[in-house]
Amino acid sequence: MTGQVLSEVSGIVAAEHEAALVAAYRELVTHPLPDGLLRTELLRGQNGHWRIQSLWRDRAALDAVRAAPGGAPAPRLLREAGAEPALAVFEVKVHLTAQAGPA
């Protein structure tokens, strides 16, 4: 069995398209998440750099979404915002989740 993978779809989005990208991402995550998607974030960097990072149960779960009709939504969202998406996939080798302190 393979371990978790993190997909990262990135692109440069013009300032006038940023609000539409955020709105489209918010709309996307209101729908049921695909099987095997554990976590996803939309990240804004400097100079119009945007990323959608998604943590998947395993490579098979990511591949299933990419092979579905219409393809994976992350590249589509960035294309609709005028960006040329780039995809990178990373194997998670070490994972740490911080423990919440006392309330």
N, C-alpha and C positions, 0 to 999 in steps of 0.2 A: 504494500500500500504506500502511495506517495504522501508526502506531507503537504502542509499549507503552502500556497503561493500568493504573492502580492502582484497584482497587475497595476501598471501605472500608464495612463494615457495622458499625454501632455501636448500643449500647443500654445501658441501666442494668439491672444484674443485682443482685438482693438477695443479701446475704452468704450466706444459707443455700443458694443455688443455684450459687454460684461453683465449688465443687468438681465438681459435675456438668457444668458447662460445660467446664471444663478436661479432664475425662475424656472427654467426647463429642468434643471437638476432637482430642485425642490419638488416639482411635479412628478418627476420620475420616481423619487423615493417614497411617494405616497402610495404607490402601487405595491403589491406583494413582491418581495425580493426573490430573485431566482434561487433555486435549490443550490446550496453550497456557498452562497455569498454570506460571509460572516460579518463584514464591516465595509463601509465605503465612505469616502470623504471627498469633497470638492475643495481644493486648495488654491489660493491665489498667492502668487509670488510677486516679485518686482517686475516692472516693465512689461506688463501684460502676460506674463507667464502663468499658466493655469495647469493644474493637474487633477486628475481623478484617480485616487488610489483605492483599490478594492482588495480586500483580503478574502481568499477563497479556501474552502475546505481542502481542495486538492486541484491538481492540474485538470483532471477530468471535468470538474464542475465548471472551470473557466472555459475549457474547450467546448463544452455543451452550449454555453451561452453564445460563444463566438460563432458556432455553427448553426444557430437557430435562424429561422427566416428573419431577414432584416438585420442580422448581425448583432454584435454587442452594442448596447446603448451609449457607452462612454465616447467612443470615437464619433458616433453620429452627433451627439450633443456638441462636441467641439467643432465638427464640420459645419453644423448649422450656425455656429457662432463665428464662422469665417476663418477658423484655424485649420491647419494641416496637422492632424493628430499623429503622434508618434507613440508606439506601444513598446513597453518593456515589461518583462515578466521576471520576477525574482523568486527563488526558492527560500522559504523561511527556514533558517538553520537553527536559530536560537530565538526564543520568545520569552519576554518578561512582561507581566502586567502588574502595575503598582497596586499595592493593597491600600484600600481606603482606611484612613485613620478613624479614631473614635469620633462619633457624632457629638 
